[in-house]
Amino acid sequence: MPHSDSPTRITVISASMGAGHDGAATELTRHLTAAGFLVDRHDFLDLLPARIGKLLSGAYLRLLTWAPAGYQRIYAATEHERRPNPAVRALLRGAERRTLATVAPDTRAVVSTYPGASQVLGALRLRGRLAIPALTYLTDFSVHSLWVAPGIDAHLAAHAIPAAQAHEQGAAGVTVTGPMTDPRFTPADEDERRAARTRFGLPPDTPLALLVAGSWGVGPVREAAAEILGTGVALPVVVCGRNHVLAERLRADGIAHVHGWVDDMPGLMHACDVLVQNAGGLTSLEALAGGLPVVSYRCIPGHGQTNAAALDEAGLAPWIREPDQLAPTLTELLHGPRGRTQREAGLALFTAAPGPVPAVTAMVRGPLCAVRPGRQSSSTALPAGTPDLSTATLPSRRRRAGGRAGAPGPRAGGRFGLPAGPGQPVEALRLPVAARFAARSRQARRRTVLMVAAVAATLSLGIGAPLAYAYGESPGHHFGALTHYLEDDDR
């Protein structure tokens, strides 16, 4: 460990794309600081060129609000690619200078909780521009290919399932370090449970199902809340995050217990009996740390579904795919042995692994060197007792979703489901020159926005809850809706 009178500096890079990855960075910082390290925190969106981070975030929002099927299509098409597409690579290359500038001269390691940042750090390592170890902390239970960047020295995973997926994709130094959550998330005794119910105005003895949908309040939450209520097994307690429109609609639907952003999530979890989630992110791990059984239901596209499959395979949270299985599954978790088994498995997750500090310390103590071009780093040893995943027997990467989370749509409509015919319509040739110029400008603008949206979606894969079905939008929307939106000159 570093000496307290001369702390070793570590840089942590996350991204403000939802709360999950920033939450992991916060807990990583807490662990490292407690171990005597000096930690610098940075947001990768601020490191992208020309202040494009907010533009990408906004384009991603529009894509997934208006075309969730488009997000699913992009996720499925890129899930197993070995490297990002050229547009993404060009954008990430533009972030290299600023990323290097965040690394102080006395920094001994950089840890990323965001796949875009990991891609940049890996490229810098491969070209010898970054001479200190670079590590990735995998925040999700499923691993999209963008998480695995050549040149990264070590990949830290919360569980053997994501570790196996990363290893099968060629990740270097895969280490199971366990999950990280705020220490306030602990099991509650009966007195704490009753006190929490009183604070939140909840009934004292009724079984309660805490329904969450990330910091943005995304997914078919209204349907899930109505179906939980309809089972008669438990009352739904819904957290909408920052989605105020969703909260208003739920109250209009007759859901009695609706919350916006909740600062005291540990207390609310103490008050409830089971967690129903749709994305498999940080909230799921917080519930497991608090001794709550977890179930995945009405999962959002992309990594929401692959995370649900991985949690199910790990035996930590069943994935309910059909509404008629909701009532019996909730009953088993609330009143049967299955609930006790999953509580024990969830709590064991936080005691069976050493945490991230030993892996980071091992990298810091190793010799400083660049990765040779085209090779992964093997310059530093993992801490004693860490499983060597290069030779271990690992869980299968087979997903219970039946393979990939989705499949690309018909190619006849082009990559984005748009008309793929060559050239301009014949009618356009008869327009006056000024009108033709305006039409071409609109088409160029639409192509640019679509490209930015696609790049944003690709960069955002596995980076926090997607905004599919945001604000109660129907899952029937597709890429045609986004095209119509962009074609409307009044917007």
Secondary structure as the mmCIF struct_conf table of DSSP 4:
data_model
#
loop_
_struct_conf.conf_type_id
_struct_conf.id
_struct_conf.beg_label_comp_id
_struct_conf.beg_label_asym_id
_struct_conf.beg_label_seq_id
_struct_conf.end_label_comp_id
_struct_conf.end_label_asym_id
_struct_conf.end_label_seq_id
TURN_TY1_P TURN_TY1_P1 SER A 4 ASP A 5
BEND BEND1 SER A 6 SER A 6
HELX_LH_PP_P HELX_LH_PP_P1 PRO A 7 THR A 8
STRN STRN1 ARG A 9 SER A 14
BEND BEND2 MET A 17 ALA A 19
HELX_RH_AL_P HELX_RH_AL_P1 GLY A 20 ALA A 34
TURN_TY1_P TURN_TY1_P2 ALA A 35 GLY A 36
STRN STRN2 LEU A 38 ASP A 43
HELX_RH_3T_P HELX_RH_3T_P1 PHE A 44 LEU A 47
BEND BEND3 LEU A 48 LEU A 48
HELX_RH_3T_P HELX_RH_3T_P2 PRO A 49 ARG A 51
HELX_RH_AL_P HELX_RH_AL_P2 ILE A 52 TRP A 66
HELX_RH_AL_P HELX_RH_AL_P3 PRO A 68 THR A 78
TURN_TY1_P TURN_TY1_P3 GLU A 79 HIS A 80
BEND BEND4 ARG A 82 ARG A 83
HELX_RH_AL_P HELX_RH_AL_P4 PRO A 86 ARG A 93
TURN_TY1_P TURN_TY1_P4 GLY A 94 ALA A 95
HELX_RH_AL_P HELX_RH_AL_P5 GLU A 96 THR A 102
BEND BEND5 VAL A 103 VAL A 103
TURN_TY1_P TURN_TY1_P5 PRO A 105 ASP A 106
STRN STRN3 THR A 107 SER A 112
BEND BEND6 THR A 113 TYR A 114
HELX_RH_AL_P HELX_RH_AL_P6 PRO A 115 LEU A 126
TURN_TY1_P TURN_TY1_P6 ARG A 127 GLY A 128
BEND BEND7 ARG A 129 ARG A 129
BEND BEND8 ILE A 132 ILE A 132
STRN STRN4 ALA A 134 TYR A 137
BEND BEND9 ASP A 140 SER A 142
HELX_RH_3T_P HELX_RH_3T_P3 SER A 145 TRP A 147
TURN_TY1_P TURN_TY1_P7 PRO A 150 GLY A 151
BEND BEND10 ASP A 153 ASP A 153
STRN STRN5 ALA A 154 ALA A 157
BEND BEND11 ALA A 158 HIS A 159
HELX_RH_AL_P HELX_RH_AL_P7 ALA A 160 GLU A 168
TURN_TY1_P TURN_TY1_P8 GLN A 169 GLY A 170
BEND BEND12 ALA A 172 GLY A 173
STRN STRN6 VAL A 174 VAL A 176
TURN_TY1_P TURN_TY1_P9 PRO A 183 ARG A 184
HELX_RH_AL_P HELX_RH_AL_P8 GLU A 190 ARG A 199
TURN_TY1_P TURN_TY1_P10 PHE A 200 GLY A 201
BEND BEND13 PRO A 204 THR A 206
STRN STRN7 LEU A 208 VAL A 212
TURN_TY1_P TURN_TY1_P11 GLY A 214 GLY A 217
BEND BEND14 GLY A 219 PRO A 220
HELX_RH_AL_P HELX_RH_AL_P9 VAL A 221 THR A 231
BEND BEND15 GLY A 232 VAL A 233
STRN STRN8 LEU A 235 VAL A 239
TURN_TY1_P TURN_TY1_P12 GLY A 241 ARG A 242
HELX_RH_AL_P HELX_RH_AL_P10 HIS A 244 ALA A 252
TURN_TY1_P TURN_TY1_P13 ASP A 253 GLY A 254
BEND BEND16 ALA A 256 ALA A 256
STRN STRN9 HIS A 257 HIS A 259
BEND BEND17 GLY A 260 TRP A 261
BEND BEND18 ASP A 263 ASP A 263
HELX_RH_AL_P HELX_RH_AL_P11 MET A 265 ALA A 271
BEND BEND19 ASP A 273 ASP A 273
STRN STRN10 VAL A 274 GLN A 277
BEND BEND20 ASN A 278 ALA A 279
BEND BEND21 GLY A 281 GLY A 281
HELX_RH_AL_P HELX_RH_AL_P12 LEU A 282 ALA A 289
TURN_TY1_P TURN_TY1_P14 GLY A 290 GLY A 291
STRN STRN11 VAL A 294 TYR A 297
BEND BEND22 ARG A 298 ARG A 298
HELX_LH_PP_P HELX_LH_PP_P2 CYS A 299 ILE A 300
BEND BEND23 PRO A 301 PRO A 301
TURN_TY1_P TURN_TY1_P15 GLY A 302 GLY A 302
HELX_RH_AL_P HELX_RH_AL_P13 HIS A 303 GLU A 313
TURN_TY1_P TURN_TY1_P16 ALA A 314 GLY A 315
BEND BEND24 LEU A 316 ALA A 317
STRN STRN12 TRP A 319 ILE A 320
BEND BEND25 GLU A 322 GLU A 322
HELX_RH_3T_P HELX_RH_3T_P4 PRO A 323 GLN A 325
HELX_RH_AL_P HELX_RH_AL_P14 LEU A 326 HIS A 335
BEND BEND26 GLY A 336 GLY A 336
HELX_RH_AL_P HELX_RH_AL_P15 PRO A 337 ALA A 348
TURN_TY1_P TURN_TY1_P17 LEU A 349 THR A 351
BEND BEND27 ALA A 352 ALA A 353
BEND BEND28 PRO A 356 PRO A 356
HELX_RH_AL_P HELX_RH_AL_P16 VAL A 357 ARG A 365
BEND BEND29 GLY A 366 GLY A 366
HELX_LH_PP_P HELX_LH_PP_P3 PRO A 367 LEU A 368
HELX_LH_PP_P HELX_LH_PP_P4 ALA A 370 ARG A 372
TURN_TY1_P TURN_TY1_P18 PRO A 373 GLY A 374
BEND BEND30 ARG A 375 ARG A 375
BEND BEND31 THR A 380 THR A 380
HELX_LH_PP_P HELX_LH_PP_P5 ALA A 381 PRO A 383
TURN_TY1_P TURN_TY1_P19 ALA A 384 GLY A 385
TURN_TY1_P TURN_TY1_P20 LEU A 389 THR A 391
BEND BEND32 ALA A 392 ALA A 392
TURN_TY1_P TURN_TY1_P21 ARG A 400 GLY A 402
BEND BEND33 GLY A 403 ALA A 405
HELX_RH_3T_P HELX_RH_3T_P5 ARG A 411 GLY A 413
TURN_TY1_P TURN_TY1_P22 GLY A 414 GLY A 417
BEND BEND34 LEU A 418 LEU A 418
BEND BEND35 PRO A 422 GLY A 423
HELX_RH_3T_P HELX_RH_3T_P6 VAL A 426 ARG A 430
BEND BEND36 LEU A 431 LEU A 431
HELX_RH_AL_P HELX_RH_AL_P17 VAL A 433 SER A 460
TURN_TY1_P TURN_TY1_P23 LEU A 461 GLY A 462
BEND BEND37 ILE A 463 GLY A 464
TURN_TY1_P TURN_TY1_P24 ALA A 468 TYR A 469
HELX_RH_3T_P HELX_RH_3T_P7 ALA A 470 GLY A 472
TURN_TY1_P TURN_TY1_P25 PRO A 475 GLY A 476
HELX_RH_AL_P HELX_RH_AL_P18 PHE A 479 GLU A 487
TURN_TY1_P TURN_TY1_P26 ASP A 489 ASP A 490
#
